[in-house]
């Protein structure tokens, strides 16, 4: 797949709007997708994450309406066209892609809109296609209606309450607040957010979409989050306490949860936050070798303790490592989607990944700015 420039996406979104609604849009807005360098499945557990915005983006052309209707048309990365409508007085039955659009407007308290969407963020890739859609719509509504609202919180409400995907907020913050050349250090305990320059001299960041699609609205993601939520509620913990894994196992022995499963799941959350905190320092200091080691440890934990790594993801990671990547890991929620790899020779890594996973699409990624008007 060829990744289009922001200008090209803007032209195509405007043209789609004009063909569909027979008039010019009021403006065009972009949100990037995101890739997480390290720190997965911890945003909902008071953890630390290190995402960046990708060159793949979603663009919306939009105009306000005098009523509370939302009309939507979208062309996805495969070229498929989708159309839909919703009313902001009732978003309860919008469990499909319309929920990301209308749900965000509903959560913001916005008026109706006509919207045309063009995107290069692959759906189900683990690269935040849903958050990119929510955040592009959110910044459009903010500008068109003069809203003073928490855009990330509104996008999360759309995903959690309307679509039914109980995600933790990493994706929306990355899509909104990332900056070119930087990763975004997010601390979900303190609420802290810090730009960290991406210093990996002589290396390139590759993203490989295995094209094994995933969904956060299905059971695997929800069951893991549900377990972590139960531990947090029962122990009143932040997953940064000493001895927490043993405490969680002891708690599980009096519940219907399998103590060994609890041990593995909690161990991942605890160690992933520690790894990510160390990785922030390694990135800031340009210690690419240590950053790569931590990325590798993260993937192994997601595979062995959190059990969210599919055969396609594992094959792609091992191929990247065999080709010399200093670090390679799955990125996102798992159960399909993409990997991220830090390597000196992107051509060699790409060749090995495609040999191992012929369906994979591989991209060199450079950190981009977050959601904005074009």
TITI-161549 format. One record per residue (C-alpha): residue number from 1; residue in one letter; x negated, y negated, z. Coordinates in Angstrom, 3 decimals. Layout:
<atoms>
+-----+------+----------+----------+----------+
! pos ! code !        u !        v !        w !
+-----+------+----------+----------+----------+
! NUM !    A !        X !        Y !        Z !
...
+-----+------+----------+----------+----------+
</atoms>
This chain:
<atoms>
+-----+------+----------+----------+----------+
! pos ! code !        u !        v !        w !
+-----+------+----------+----------+----------+
!   1 !    X !    0.000 !    0.000 !    0.000 !
!   2 !    X !   -1.294 !   -3.471 !   -0.909 !
!   3 !    X !   -1.019 !   -5.981 !    1.952 !
!   4 !    X !    0.373 !   -9.244 !    0.614 !
!   5 !    X !   -0.773 !  -12.703 !    1.652 !
!   6 !    X !    1.416 !  -14.924 !    3.820 !
!   7 !    X !    2.077 !  -17.169 !    0.821 !
!   8 !    X !    3.188 !  -14.235 !   -1.324 !
!   9 !    X !    5.476 !  -12.901 !    1.390 !
!  10 !    X !    6.950 !  -16.390 !    1.816 !
!  11 !    X !    7.670 !  -16.701 !   -1.912 !
!  12 !    X !    9.296 !  -13.285 !   -2.018 !
!  13 !    X !   11.408 !  -13.922 !    1.089 !
!  14 !    X !   12.604 !  -17.256 !   -0.333 !
!  15 !    X !   13.451 !  -15.646 !   -3.666 !
!  16 !    X !   15.361 !  -12.849 !   -1.908 !
!  17 !    X !   17.277 !  -15.443 !    0.114 !
!  18 !    X !   18.218 !  -17.426 !   -2.991 !
!  19 !    X !   19.344 !  -14.319 !   -4.901 !
!  20 !    X !   21.453 !  -13.132 !   -2.002 !
!  21 !    X !   22.967 !  -16.344 !   -0.643 !
!  22 !    X !   22.855 !  -18.572 !   -3.759 !
!  23 !    X !   21.013 !  -21.437 !   -2.114 !
!  24 !    X !   17.671 !  -22.430 !   -0.639 !
!  25 !    X !   16.666 !  -21.436 !    2.917 !
!  26 !    X !   15.974 !  -24.070 !    5.561 !
!  27 !    X !   12.512 !  -22.635 !    6.107 !
!  28 !    X !   10.281 !  -19.583 !    6.206 !
!  29 !    X !    8.710 !  -18.004 !    9.299 !
!  30 !    X !    6.129 !  -15.244 !    9.794 !
!  31 !    X !    5.310 !  -12.805 !   12.542 !
!  32 !    X !    2.363 !  -10.426 !   12.311 !
!  33 !    X !    2.443 !   -6.824 !   13.339 !
!  34 !    X !    0.107 !   -5.798 !   16.125 !
!  35 !    X !   -2.457 !   -3.104 !   16.835 !
!  36 !    X !   -3.466 !   -2.250 !   20.372 !
!  37 !    X !   -7.206 !   -1.801 !   20.847 !
!  38 !    X !   -6.656 !   -0.074 !   24.184 !
!  39 !    X !   -4.055 !    0.006 !   26.938 !
!  40 !    X !   -1.092 !    2.092 !   25.765 !
!  41 !    X !    1.846 !    3.228 !   27.881 !
!  42 !    X !    0.905 !    0.867 !   30.710 !
!  43 !    X !    2.788 !   -2.334 !   29.867 !
!  44 !    X !    5.840 !   -0.961 !   31.677 !
!  45 !    X !    3.654 !    0.077 !   34.642 !
!  46 !    X !    2.081 !   -3.243 !   35.689 !
!  47 !    X !   -0.930 !   -2.413 !   33.522 !
!  48 !    X !   -3.463 !   -4.185 !   31.319 !
!  49 !    X !   -3.350 !   -4.153 !   27.504 !
!  50 !    X !   -5.601 !   -5.497 !   24.754 !
!  51 !    X !   -3.703 !   -5.993 !   21.466 !
!  52 !    X !   -4.379 !   -8.177 !   18.444 !
!  53 !    X !   -2.244 !   -9.390 !   15.543 !
!  54 !    X !   -2.719 !   -7.676 !   12.190 !
!  55 !    X !   -2.883 !   -8.921 !    8.621 !
!  56 !    X !    0.325 !   -6.982 !    7.911 !
!  57 !    X !    3.266 !   -9.288 !    8.583 !
!  58 !    X !    7.015 !   -9.794 !    8.422 !
!  59 !    X !    8.426 !  -12.986 !    6.908 !
!  60 !    X !   11.978 !  -14.309 !    7.162 !
!  61 !    X !   13.637 !  -17.001 !    5.090 !
!  62 !    X !   16.594 !  -18.360 !    7.013 !
!  63 !    X !   19.211 !  -21.050 !    7.421 !
!  64 !    X !   21.701 !  -21.791 !   10.213 !
!  65 !    X !   25.423 !  -21.171 !    9.891 !
!  66 !    X !   28.391 !  -23.124 !   11.243 !
!  67 !    X !   29.830 !  -19.956 !   12.825 !
!  68 !    X !   28.426 !  -17.026 !   14.842 !
!  69 !    X !   28.068 !  -14.605 !   11.954 !
!  70 !    X !   24.678 !  -13.180 !   11.030 !
!  71 !    X !   24.124 !  -12.045 !    7.467 !
!  72 !    X !   20.956 !  -10.075 !    6.784 !
!  73 !    X !   19.152 !   -8.696 !    3.774 !
!  74 !    X !   15.793 !   -6.953 !    3.907 !
!  75 !    X !   13.268 !   -5.425 !    1.539 !
!  76 !    X !   11.000 !   -3.032 !    3.434 !
!  77 !    X !    7.409 !   -2.036 !    2.532 !
!  78 !    X !    8.686 !    0.801 !    0.315 !
!  79 !    X !   10.792 !   -1.620 !   -1.754 !
!  80 !    X !   14.109 !   -0.385 !   -0.355 !
!  81 !    X !   16.783 !   -3.073 !    0.092 !
!  82 !    X !   19.070 !   -3.153 !    3.124 !
!  83 !    X !   22.000 !   -5.446 !    3.820 !
!  84 !    X !   24.059 !   -5.918 !    6.937 !
!  85 !    X !   26.233 !   -8.231 !    8.978 !
!  86 !    X !   26.897 !   -8.809 !   12.658 !
!  87 !    X !   28.783 !  -11.181 !   14.912 !
!  88 !    X !   27.039 !  -12.663 !   17.917 !
!  89 !    X !   30.118 !  -12.252 !   20.095 !
!  90 !    X !   29.673 !   -8.462 !   19.947 !
!  91 !    X !   26.269 !   -6.846 !   19.420 !
!  92 !    X !   27.071 !   -3.699 !   21.394 !
!  93 !    X !   27.255 !   -1.350 !   18.411 !
!  94 !    X !   24.056 !   -2.451 !   16.660 !
!  95 !    X !   21.664 !    0.425 !   17.245 !
!  96 !    X !   19.995 !    0.131 !   13.843 !
!  97 !    X !   17.751 !   -2.554 !   12.290 !
!  98 !    X !   20.543 !   -5.125 !   12.562 !
!  99 !    X !   20.160 !   -4.957 !   16.341 !
! 100 !    X !   16.632 !   -6.331 !   16.222 !
! 101 !    X !   17.856 !   -9.379 !   14.274 !
! 102 !    X !   21.255 !  -10.108 !   15.803 !
! 103 !    X !   20.149 !   -8.910 !   19.243 !
! 104 !    X !   17.354 !  -11.465 !   19.305 !
! 105 !    X !   19.708 !  -14.287 !   18.284 !
! 106 !    X !   22.242 !  -13.148 !   20.892 !
! 107 !    X !   19.600 !  -13.045 !   23.644 !
! 108 !    X !   18.398 !  -16.533 !   22.705 !
! 109 !    X !   21.923 !  -17.995 !   22.774 !
! 110 !    X !   21.496 !  -18.974 !   19.131 !
! 111 !    X !   24.130 !  -19.744 !   16.545 !
! 112 !    X !   24.680 !  -17.690 !   13.411 !
! 113 !    X !   22.173 !  -17.429 !   10.588 !
! 114 !    X !   21.691 !  -16.173 !    7.056 !
! 115 !    X !   18.393 !  -14.283 !    6.932 !
! 116 !    X !   16.269 !  -12.634 !    4.243 !
! 117 !    X !   13.424 !  -10.379 !    5.403 !
! 118 !    X !   10.331 !   -9.210 !    3.531 !
! 119 !    X !    7.748 !   -7.125 !    5.376 !
! 120 !    X !    4.444 !   -5.333 !    4.943 !
! 121 !    X !    4.519 !   -3.818 !    8.453 !
! 122 !    X !    5.290 !   -0.121 !    7.906 !
! 123 !    X !    8.388 !    1.067 !    9.767 !
! 124 !    X !    7.654 !    3.743 !   12.372 !
! 125 !    X !    3.899 !    3.211 !   12.085 !
! 126 !    X !    3.146 !    2.215 !   15.682 !
! 127 !    X !    2.204 !   -1.255 !   14.408 !
! 128 !    X !    5.222 !   -3.099 !   15.839 !
! 129 !    X !    7.493 !   -3.449 !   12.838 !
! 130 !    X !   10.418 !   -4.010 !   15.209 !
! 131 !    X !    8.641 !   -6.674 !   17.280 !
! 132 !    X !    7.452 !   -8.444 !   14.119 !
! 133 !    X !   11.073 !   -8.631 !   12.951 !
! 134 !    X !   12.323 !   -9.836 !   16.334 !
! 135 !    X !    9.610 !  -12.459 !   16.695 !
! 136 !    X !    9.933 !  -13.869 !   13.180 !
! 137 !    X !   13.664 !  -14.267 !   13.801 !
! 138 !    X !   13.016 !  -15.747 !   17.256 !
! 139 !    X !   10.704 !  -18.519 !   16.028 !
! 140 !    X !   13.131 !  -19.298 !   13.199 !
! 141 !    X !   16.040 !  -19.645 !   15.634 !
! 142 !    X !   13.943 !  -21.741 !   17.993 !
! 143 !    X !   13.086 !  -24.209 !   15.237 !
! 144 !    X !   16.476 !  -24.287 !   13.519 !
! 145 !    X !   18.505 !  -24.685 !   16.712 !
! 146 !    X !   15.990 !  -26.542 !   18.877 !
! 147 !    X !   16.024 !  -23.802 !   21.508 !
! 148 !    X !   13.944 !  -23.928 !   24.672 !
! 149 !    X !   13.824 !  -20.268 !   25.635 !
! 150 !    X !   11.431 !  -17.444 !   26.450 !
! 151 !    X !   11.066 !  -15.881 !   23.020 !
! 152 !    X !    9.286 !  -12.760 !   24.231 !
! 153 !    X !   11.964 !  -12.077 !   26.847 !
! 154 !    X !   14.724 !  -12.506 !   24.264 !
! 155 !    X !   13.043 !  -10.141 !   21.830 !
! 156 !    X !   12.625 !   -7.583 !   24.619 !
! 157 !    X !   16.314 !   -7.858 !   25.490 !
! 158 !    X !   17.196 !   -7.167 !   21.870 !
! 159 !    X !   15.053 !   -4.044 !   21.855 !
! 160 !    X !   16.023 !   -2.788 !   25.303 !
! 161 !    X !   19.684 !   -3.754 !   25.607 !
! 162 !    X !   20.946 !   -3.787 !   22.022 !
! 163 !    X !   18.847 !   -1.221 !   20.155 !
! 164 !    X !   18.255 !    1.001 !   23.178 !
! 165 !    X !   14.438 !    1.256 !   23.015 !
! 166 !    X !   13.188 !    0.783 !   26.583 !
! 167 !    X !    9.819 !   -0.772 !   25.736 !
! 168 !    X !    7.663 !   -2.867 !   28.022 !
! 169 !    X !    6.844 !   -6.173 !   26.339 !
! 170 !    X !    3.351 !   -5.623 !   24.967 !
! 171 !    X !    4.431 !   -5.836 !   21.332 !
! 172 !    X !    6.451 !   -9.035 !   21.574 !
! 173 !    X !    3.742 !  -10.913 !   23.459 !
! 174 !    X !    1.091 !   -9.821 !   20.982 !
! 175 !    X !    3.186 !  -10.841 !   17.974 !
! 176 !    X !    3.971 !  -14.249 !   19.463 !
! 177 !    X !    0.794 !  -15.313 !   21.224 !
! 178 !    X !   -2.150 !  -13.701 !   19.413 !
! 179 !    X !   -4.766 !  -15.986 !   17.864 !
! 180 !    X !   -7.011 !  -15.554 !   14.843 !
! 181 !    X !  -10.332 !  -13.928 !   15.679 !
! 182 !    X !   -9.203 !  -12.889 !   19.153 !
! 183 !    X !   -7.614 !  -10.046 !   21.024 !
! 184 !    X !   -5.042 !  -10.888 !   23.690 !
! 185 !    X !   -5.748 !   -9.613 !   27.203 !
! 186 !    X !   -2.399 !   -9.078 !   28.919 !
! 187 !    X !   -2.002 !   -8.308 !   32.623 !
! 188 !    X !    1.538 !   -7.143 !   33.350 !
! 189 !    X !    1.029 !   -7.335 !   37.118 !
! 190 !    X !   -0.156 !  -10.936 !   37.374 !
! 191 !    X !    1.508 !  -12.129 !   34.163 !
! 192 !    X !   -1.884 !  -13.338 !   32.974 !
! 193 !    X !   -2.684 !  -13.793 !   29.296 !
! 194 !    X !   -6.174 !  -14.567 !   27.948 !
! 195 !    X !   -7.664 !  -14.891 !   24.483 !
! 196 !    X !  -10.810 !  -12.740 !   24.093 !
! 197 !    X !  -13.039 !  -13.238 !   21.078 !
! 198 !    X !  -13.435 !  -10.046 !   19.047 !
! 199 !    X !  -17.175 !   -9.521 !   19.167 !
! 200 !    X !  -18.213 !   -6.272 !   17.501 !
! 201 !    X !  -21.265 !   -7.225 !   15.411 !
! 202 !    X !  -21.847 !   -5.054 !   12.359 !
! 203 !    X !  -18.577 !   -3.159 !   12.846 !
! 204 !    X !  -15.149 !   -3.204 !   11.228 !
! 205 !    X !  -11.737 !   -2.430 !   12.683 !
! 206 !    X !   -9.776 !    0.138 !   10.697 !
! 207 !    X !   -6.115 !    1.002 !   11.094 !
! 208 !    X !   -4.902 !    4.265 !    9.599 !
! 209 !    X !   -1.157 !    4.821 !    9.345 !
! 210 !    X !   -0.642 !    8.583 !    9.242 !
! 211 !    X !    2.871 !    8.047 !    7.845 !
! 212 !    X !    4.200 !   10.450 !   10.465 !
! 213 !    X !    7.026 !    8.165 !   11.579 !
! 214 !    X !    8.018 !    7.650 !   15.200 !
! 215 !    X !   10.808 !    5.939 !   17.121 !
! 216 !    X !   10.827 !    4.433 !   20.625 !
! 217 !    X !   14.549 !    5.008 !   20.846 !
! 218 !    X !   14.104 !    8.781 !   20.949 !
! 219 !    X !   13.448 !   11.051 !   23.923 !
! 220 !    X !    9.665 !   11.424 !   24.186 !
! 221 !    X !    8.938 !    7.792 !   24.949 !
! 222 !    X !   11.953 !    7.391 !   27.229 !
! 223 !    X !   11.197 !   10.493 !   29.290 !
! 224 !    X !    7.673 !    9.301 !   30.040 !
! 225 !    X !    8.764 !    5.816 !   30.931 !
! 226 !    X !   11.565 !    7.224 !   33.060 !
! 227 !    X !    9.119 !    9.293 !   35.094 !
! 228 !    X !    6.800 !    6.317 !   35.646 !
! 229 !    X !    9.771 !    4.153 !   36.642 !
! 230 !    X !   10.846 !    6.777 !   39.207 !
! 231 !    X !    7.349 !    6.914 !   40.703 !
! 232 !    X !    7.170 !    3.125 !   40.916 !
! 233 !    X !   10.566 !    2.903 !   42.604 !
! 234 !    X !    9.878 !    5.711 !   45.066 !
! 235 !    X !    6.373 !    4.642 !   46.099 !
! 236 !    X !    6.688 !    0.889 !   45.632 !
! 237 !    X !    3.392 !    0.975 !   43.766 !
! 238 !    X !    1.637 !   -1.009 !   41.043 !
! 239 !    X !   -0.490 !    1.929 !   39.806 !
! 240 !    X !   -3.646 !    0.171 !   40.993 !
! 241 !    X !   -3.678 !    1.647 !   44.498 !
! 242 !    X !   -6.398 !    4.086 !   45.577 !
! 243 !    X !   -5.215 !    7.656 !   45.943 !
! 244 !    X !   -2.016 !    7.011 !   44.020 !
! 245 !    X !   -2.204 !   10.157 !   41.881 !
! 246 !    X !   -2.207 !   12.397 !   44.959 !
! 247 !    X !    0.603 !   10.357 !   46.520 !
! 248 !    X !    2.690 !   10.768 !   43.378 !
! 249 !    X !    2.127 !   14.529 !   43.343 !
! 250 !    X !    3.194 !   14.780 !   46.986 !
! 251 !    X !    6.333 !   12.781 !   46.207 !
! 252 !    X !    7.155 !   14.992 !   43.217 !
! 253 !    X !    7.183 !   18.130 !   45.347 !
! 254 !    X !   10.426 !   16.936 !   46.879 !
! 255 !    X !   12.075 !   16.107 !   43.556 !
! 256 !    X !   13.102 !   17.814 !   40.342 !
! 257 !    X !    9.977 !   16.506 !   38.590 !
! 258 !    X !    7.169 !   18.963 !   37.886 !
! 259 !    X !    4.272 !   17.938 !   40.182 !
! 260 !    X !    1.637 !   18.866 !   37.586 !
! 261 !    X !    3.358 !   16.779 !   34.909 !
! 262 !    X !    3.561 !   13.899 !   37.375 !
! 263 !    X !   -0.161 !   14.286 !   38.105 !
! 264 !    X !   -1.080 !   13.989 !   34.432 !
! 265 !    X !    1.290 !   11.142 !   33.600 !
! 266 !    X !    0.309 !    9.000 !   36.589 !
! 267 !    X !   -3.374 !    9.759 !   36.086 !
! 268 !    X !   -3.148 !    8.383 !   32.554 !
! 269 !    X !   -1.481 !    5.163 !   33.703 !
! 270 !    X !   -3.977 !    4.605 !   36.512 !
! 271 !    X !   -7.078 !    5.331 !   34.441 !
! 272 !    X !   -5.838 !    3.503 !   31.332 !
! 273 !    X !   -5.459 !    0.243 !   33.207 !
! 274 !    X !   -8.975 !    0.640 !   34.627 !
! 275 !    X !  -10.379 !    1.456 !   31.185 !
! 276 !    X !   -8.680 !   -1.512 !   29.588 !
! 277 !    X !   -9.957 !   -3.907 !   32.233 !
! 278 !    X !  -13.484 !   -2.659 !   31.559 !
! 279 !    X !  -12.913 !   -2.829 !   27.799 !
! 280 !    X !  -12.041 !   -6.530 !   28.050 !
! 281 !    X !  -15.440 !   -7.161 !   29.583 !
! 282 !    X !  -17.163 !   -5.026 !   26.963 !
! 283 !    X !  -15.441 !   -6.907 !   24.129 !
! 284 !    X !  -16.249 !  -10.274 !   25.670 !
! 285 !    X !  -19.902 !   -9.275 !   26.021 !
! 286 !    X !  -20.220 !   -7.762 !   22.556 !
! 287 !    X !  -20.941 !   -4.292 !   23.996 !
! 288 !    X !  -19.506 !   -2.378 !   21.058 !
! 289 !    X !  -20.878 !    0.981 !   22.171 !
! 290 !    X !  -19.130 !    0.802 !   25.549 !
! 291 !    X !  -15.926 !   -0.482 !   23.983 !
! 292 !    X !  -15.976 !    2.516 !   21.647 !
! 293 !    X !  -16.546 !    4.951 !   24.517 !
! 294 !    X !  -13.550 !    3.520 !   26.358 !
! 295 !    X !  -11.382 !    3.752 !   23.237 !
! 296 !    X !  -12.332 !    7.416 !   22.922 !
! 297 !    X !  -11.523 !    8.083 !   26.576 !
! 298 !    X !   -8.174 !    6.363 !   26.131 !
! 299 !    X !   -7.218 !    8.573 !   23.206 !
! 300 !    X !   -8.235 !   11.727 !   25.048 !
! 301 !    X !   -6.093 !   10.710 !   28.018 !
! 302 !    X !   -3.099 !    9.967 !   25.783 !
! 303 !    X !   -3.549 !   13.397 !   24.212 !
! 304 !    X !   -4.211 !   15.479 !   27.320 !
! 305 !    X !   -2.422 !   13.673 !   30.157 !
! 306 !    X !    0.364 !   11.716 !   28.439 !
! 307 !    X !    0.855 !   14.202 !   25.602 !
! 308 !    X !    1.928 !   11.727 !   22.931 !
! 309 !    X !   -0.662 !   12.599 !   20.261 !
! 310 !    X !    0.608 !   14.476 !   17.212 !
! 311 !    X !   -1.540 !   16.752 !   15.011 !
! 312 !    X !   -1.744 !   14.019 !   12.365 !
! 313 !    X !   -2.990 !   11.461 !   14.872 !
! 314 !    X !   -5.538 !   13.880 !   16.279 !
! 315 !    X !   -6.812 !   14.807 !   12.824 !
! 316 !    X !   -7.229 !   11.157 !   11.858 !
! 317 !    X !   -9.058 !   10.312 !   15.103 !
! 318 !    X !  -11.442 !   13.245 !   14.808 !
! 319 !    X !  -12.117 !   12.396 !   11.156 !
! 320 !    X !  -12.978 !    8.805 !   12.052 !
! 321 !    X !  -15.304 !    9.941 !   14.825 !
! 322 !    X !  -16.977 !   12.459 !   12.501 !
! 323 !    X !  -17.605 !    9.618 !   10.033 !
! 324 !    X !  -19.471 !    7.645 !   12.693 !
! 325 !    X !  -16.787 !    5.520 !   14.345 !
! 326 !    X !  -18.026 !    4.388 !   17.755 !
! 327 !    X !  -14.438 !    4.509 !   18.987 !
! 328 !    X !  -11.194 !    5.904 !   17.598 !
! 329 !    X !   -7.806 !    6.344 !   19.243 !
! 330 !    X !   -4.125 !    6.503 !   18.572 !
! 331 !    X !   -2.430 !    3.141 !   18.973 !
! 332 !    X !    1.108 !    2.318 !   20.028 !
! 333 !    X !    3.651 !    4.640 !   21.548 !
! 334 !    X !    2.459 !    7.821 !   19.867 !
! 335 !    X !    4.573 !   10.724 !   18.576 !
! 336 !    X !    3.380 !    9.689 !   15.107 !
! 337 !    X !    2.260 !    6.345 !   13.744 !
! 338 !    X !   -1.289 !    5.031 !   13.517 !
! 339 !    X !   -4.820 !    5.181 !   14.815 !
! 340 !    X !   -7.400 !    2.424 !   15.243 !
! 341 !    X !  -11.124 !    2.952 !   14.705 !
! 342 !    X !  -14.191 !    0.762 !   15.199 !
! 343 !    X !  -16.855 !    1.702 !   12.670 !
! 344 !    X !  -19.952 !    0.468 !   10.842 !
! 345 !    X !  -19.094 !    2.112 !    7.506 !
! 346 !    X !  -15.384 !    1.603 !    6.752 !
! 347 !    X !  -15.622 !    3.323 !    3.374 !
! 348 !    X !  -17.016 !    6.510 !    4.882 !
! 349 !    X !  -14.424 !    6.466 !    7.668 !
! 350 !    X !  -11.601 !    5.855 !    5.203 !
! 351 !    X !  -12.724 !    8.770 !    3.027 !
! 352 !    X !  -12.869 !   11.153 !    5.996 !
! 353 !    X !   -9.492 !   10.067 !    7.333 !
! 354 !    X !   -7.776 !   10.501 !    3.972 !
! 355 !    X !   -9.456 !   13.877 !    3.541 !
! 356 !    X !   -8.059 !   14.986 !    6.892 !
! 357 !    X !   -4.639 !   13.316 !    6.504 !
! 358 !    X !   -3.933 !   12.886 !    2.764 !
! 359 !    X !   -0.759 !   10.880 !    3.421 !
! 360 !    X !   -2.606 !    8.230 !    5.451 !
! 361 !    X !   -2.849 !    4.576 !    4.440 !
! 362 !    X !   -6.026 !    2.921 !    5.739 !
! 363 !    X !   -6.636 !   -0.811 !    6.154 !
! 364 !    X !   -9.413 !   -3.064 !    7.395 !
! 365 !    X !   -7.839 !   -5.390 !    9.952 !
! 366 !    X !   -8.973 !   -8.834 !   11.044 !
! 367 !    X !   -7.251 !  -10.496 !   14.018 !
! 368 !    X !   -4.610 !  -13.045 !   12.969 !
! 369 !    X !   -2.487 !  -15.810 !   14.466 !
! 370 !    X !    0.852 !  -15.036 !   16.064 !
! 371 !    X !    4.379 !  -15.932 !   14.910 !
! 372 !    X !    4.790 !  -19.326 !   13.257 !
! 373 !    X !    6.551 !  -21.390 !   10.614 !
! 374 !    X !    4.930 !  -21.325 !    7.185 !
+-----+------+----------+----------+----------+
</atoms>
